[in-house]
């Protein structure tokens, strides 16, 4: 039996208290004083013993026997589903127009009170058996480098040179801007194609797609499908027309599910660590110039654990039957 944390008497102590009064003739006041409890507590255990015997000496739940205004079960199931998508209690409260305290109470009751304790969905791993059926495409924005190395190298207070302007709030800020790093990765071989472009507009994304399909064609790979997120460049009419003209089917990831495009996401992390942040650059031009060398090394020399510790180019030639 689990006793209440503040219980003054154990189960045996309660039995002795009852026997002192019922079998040995002690008064309630004397028995209570000897046991170190109040007369009210002594009377409570006597009444419970007379009503239920030994069972009456067990602790009872402090929860009410009947709960009024219990949350509808369908709403509880909806909360559980949204919680698995990593919604916080305030986000759920705002979405469902309910008090945060109510949301938190329900989540705690169903064992989902702590986000960190919720297991992540097991990864759904897949891989095409030959080059071309699926190309993953994504974009990563990188801050431009002006006036020396960026803050990742010098720290936030060191690199303050370069042109400046005041924002709407009157704060003086440096004018740097962004480079858009467009990446394409073949699902079966991991062969990658990357360009650093000025933006991620629809026309820019379409031009990159054309050059990417040409790159894969030079390696004997016919692109059949491309997978992107739901960003504005990829849901545009211009992009849809370009895909039709190229004979490519366009697939998009499910909303709020970036892991669907996981191969592009993982490649971007490798790209950033090995190229963008892997050396000290004094300008964006210098950084961009270093990309081709790093990418050639990735495609032709770098061992990939998912490819049996072989570089992507070996799988291209193996799957095409031109490498032995």
CORHUMO-V160821 format. One line per field, one symbol per residue. ss: DSSP state (A for helix, B for strand, O for the rest). psi: psi as a letter, one per 20 degrees, with the letter a starting at -180 (. if undefined). burial: + if it has 9 or more other ideal C-beta (glycine too) atoms within 8 Angstrom, else -. A space follows every 50 residues. Layout:
BEGIN
ss: ???
psi: ???
burial: ???
END
This chain:
BEGIN
ss: OOOOOOOOOOAAAAAAAAAAAAOOOOOAAAAAAAAOOOAAAAAAAAAAAA AAAAAAAOOOOOOOOOOOOOOOAAAAAAAAAAAAOOOOAAAAAAAAOOOA AAAAAAAAAOOOOOAAAOOOOOOOOOOOOOOOOOBBBBBBBBBOOOOOOO AAAAOOOOOOOOOBBBOOOOOBBBOOOBBBBBBBBBOOOOOBBBBBBOOO OAAAAAAAAAAAAAAAAAOOOOOOBBBBOOOOOOOOAAAAAAAAAAOOBB BBOOOOOAAAAAAAAAAAAAAAAAAAOOOOOOOAAAAAAOAAAAAAAAAA OOOBAAAOOBOAAAAAAAAAOOOO
psi: poqqhjphqrghhhghgghhghhijqqgggggghikrrhggghghgghgh gjbhhiiqqqqiqqhpoqkppphhhghgggghhijkprghggghgjlqqh hgghgghhhjkkhohhippqpppopqpqirqhhpppprpppppqppkaqr ihgirhihnjrrqrrpahjjpoqqogaqqoopqpppghijpqpqqorhak rghghghggghghhghhhjjpophqpprakqhhijqhggggggghikppp qqqqpkmhihlhhgghhggggghhfgjiroqirhggghhigggghggghh hppphikkkqqhhhhghghikjp.
burial: --------+-+-+++++++++----+-+-+++--+-+---+++-++-++- -----++-----------------++-+++-++-----+--++--+---+ -+++-+++-+-+-----+---------+--++++++++++++++++--++ --------+--+-------------+--++++++++++++++++-++--+ -+-+++-++++++-+++-+-+-+-+++++-+-++-+-+++-++--+-+-+ +++----+--+++++-++-++++-++----+--+-+++-++--+++++++ ---+--+---+++++++-++----
END
